[in-house]
Amino acid sequence: MYRLWNNIKTVMLMGGLMGLCLAIGYLIGGQSALLPALVIGSVMNLFEFFFSDKIALATMRAVEVYEEDDPELWNTVARLAKRAGLPMPRVYVSPATAPNAFATGRGPHHSAVCVTAGLREKLNEYELEGVIAHELSHIKHRDILNSTMAAVVAGAISWISYLAFWGGGSRDRRANPLIALLLLILAPLAATLIQLAISRSREFEADRLGAELAGTGRGLANALYKLENANKRIPLHVPDSQSNMFIVQPLTGSSAAKLFMTHPSTVERIKRLLEI
């Protein structure tokens, strides 16, 4: 049932992007623009399905690592992936100083786990194991495609909104009430899309399964405490729309970040983990 619901959400995200492209095309060019908009929407859907993980990793300037590069990290991922019955995902490290982690990809056979340099510096082996187990749980539940696609779709909405506002090149265009209405709808739509596509309950479920994979919830609980405190002080320079992908809500430095709050309370997550 959980996998079926994730598949439904994927279709909803792709359909929403297609509908948005058609609506924008109609507003800008009328019926004659519907066919080009359909083509653009189809290309964007295909692109995000196959390349959304590469976009997320590129945003983090992540570099793929192998066993000889970081034996502890690579072997932790390999051991837990085997325990979870998953294919070995690709392993990446981002140079970001804010300690955080995420998983991405379109499925278990096309997945990747990324941790930041800040995380590698701050966590011990048991805390690292808890974080990796959590991210592998997202892969096992097939959460990762929806997370990455939702980030890309929200980014596309922001981009289209920007184009709609500045595309006319004149005050008369920007004063058009139709364009103003479009912007009024699109601005909260990006946040709403994320909220609908990414349920906060998925973090609790990934925490639970991650604790089972690691054999205890204490390592992940300790890691969450460290990551939460550090991410309140150290900004992670990613778009707000991508914040849903990370194990804890990153500080992006944007006043719009609260619109994209997709994580439950870390205090509540730690409490549940310690009760397991």
N, C-alpha and C positions, 0 to 999 in steps of 0.2 A: 504493500500500500504506500509506504514512504517513497519507494522508487517511482511508483506510478505518479504520485503527486509531483515529484521533482520533474518528471517528463512533461507533465501538464504545464508546469511553470515555465519550462523551457519554450514550449510552443507559444505560451502567452507572451513571453518576452519578445520572441521573434515576430509574432503577429502584431504586437504593439509597435515595434519599430517600423514594420511595413505600413501599418495604418498611419503612423506619424509622417512617414515620407509622402504618402498619398495625400494626406491633408495639407501638408506644406506645399506640395506641387500644385494642388488645386487652388489654394489661396494665392499663390504667386502667379500662376499661369493659366488658371482655368482648366477646362476639360482637356485641352491640347497638351497640358503638362502631365497628365495622369500616367501615360505610357512611360515617359522618361523617369518619372518618380517611381513607378513599379520596378523598372530595371535597376535604378539606384538602390531601392529598398532590398531587392533580391541579392544584389552584389554585397551590400552591407551585412545582410544576414549570413551569407556564406562566409564572408571575411571574418566576422566575429566568431562564428562557430569553429573555424579552423585555426584562427590566429589570435583569438582573444588572450590566450595564455602567453603568447610571445609579447603582446602589448603590455601585459601586466609585468612580466619579467623585465622588459626593456625600460619601463617606467622606473623600476627599482635599480636599474643598471646592474642586474644580477648576472653572475658568472657561474657557469656550470662547474662543479667540482667532482672529483673522483676519489677513490679510496686512498690513493697516494697523496692527494692534496690535503685531505682532512679525514684521517682514519676513524676518529671517534664519531664524527657526524655521519659519515657515509655508512659505517657499520651499524650505528643506531637505527638509521632508516632501513637498512637491509634486514636487520633482525626483526624489527617490529612489522615491516611489510610482510615478511614471511609468516609471522604469527597471525596477522590479520587475513592471510590468504590473498594478498594483493601482489600484482606484478611490481617489480622494483621501479619506483618512480625516479625521474631525474632529480638530482640534488643541486641546488643553487645557493650561493651566498651573495647577499647584497652588501655594498660597502657602507650602508646607512648606519649611523651611530645610535639611532633610536632602536632599542631592543624589541624586535617583533618577528613574526613569522606568518606565512600563509601557504596555502596549497592552491594549485591552479591546474587547468587542463580540461579536456572535454570528456574524460572518462578514466577509469582505472588503468587502461592500457596506453593512455596518452596524458599522463599526469606528471606534476613536478611539485617538489617541496622546496620552499625558499626560506632561509633564515637570514637575519641581518648580522653584520659584524658586531653590532652592539649586543645582540643576544648571545653570540658565541663567547663574548667577553664576560658577561654577567652571570651566566647560568652554569651550575655544576652538572655532572653527567646524569644525575637522577632527574633534575629539573628539565634538562634537555630532552631526556627520554619522554617525560610527560608531555612536553610541547609537540614533539614529533608524533607521538601517539594520537594526540588531539587532531593534528593535521591529516594524518592517515585515516582517521575516522571520517573526516569530511570527504575524503576520496572514496572510502567504502560506501558511504551514504549517497554518493554522487551529488553532493552539494556544490562541488567546485565549478561545474559548468555554469550553473545559475549565478553563482557569486561573480564570476568573471564576466559573464554576459551582461549582468545587471549593471556592473561598473561601466562597461563599454557603452551600453545603451544610454545610461544616464549622462555619460560624457558626450555622446552624440546629440542628446537633447540640448545640452548646454551650448554645444557648438552651433546647432541649428538656430537656437534662440539668439545667439550672438550675431549670426549672419542675418537673421530677420531684422534685427535692430539696426545694424550698420550697413546692410546691403544697399539701401536706397541712396546713401551718400548725400542726403539732404535732410533738412529739418522737416520739410513737408512730408517726406516719406516716414520719418520716425514719428511724426504726429498723427499719422493715419490711425484712426481708432481701431481698425481691424488688426493692424500690427500690434498696437498696444494691448488689445485683448489677447492676441496670440502669446505675447510675452507674459501676460498675467497668468495664462493657463500653463505655459511651459515651465516657468520657474518652479512652482511647487510640484509639477508633474514628475520632475527628475527625482525629487526626494520621495514622493509617494510611490513611485515605481520601485525604488529600492526597498521601501518598507513592506510593500506587498510581496515582492519576490523573495526577500530574505527574512525569514522568520527568526526572531530572537531565540525561539525554542530550539533551533538547530544547534546553537552553541552549547546549551545544556546537554543535548543528546551526544554531541561530539565529546564533551567533557566526560560523560558517563562511559562511553565506549573507549575513550582514550585511557581512562583509569583502569578499565578491564584489560586492555592490551598491555599496559605497563605493570599491572599487578597491584597497583596502589594509586590512590588519588592524591597522595601527599606531595609527590614530586611536581605534579602539575599545579597543585594549589600554591606551593611555594613559588613556582615560576610565575604564576599569574600575579601574585603579590608584588614581586620584583618588577615585572613588566608594567603593571598598572602605575606604580610610583614613578618609574623612569619615564614612561610615555606622557606623564603629566608635565614633565620638565623639558623633554627633548623633542622638538618638532620632527615629524617625518614628512618630507616634502613630496606628498602625493596628492592627487585630486581628491576632494571630499568624497566624490562618488565611488572611489576605490577603497574607502576605509572599511567597508563591510567585509573585505577579504581577509583582514588580519585577525590574529588570535585575540588581541585586545585593541580597543578603539584608539587609533593613533592621534596625537596632537598635530593637526595640519596647519595651524596658525590662521585658519579662516573663520570668520564670524558665521559662515553658513554651515559649519561643521555639525551643529546641533540638528539640522534638518536630516542629516544622514546617520543619526545614531541608530545603529542596528544591533548593538551588543547589549545584553542584559548586564545588570550590576555585577561587577567583579567580586564584590563582597558576597553576594548571593551565590555566585559560581563557586567561590572558595568554600563557603559553608556547606554546599551540597557535596563537594568533592571530599571534604573531611568526614562526611557522614557515610560515605561508601565503605 
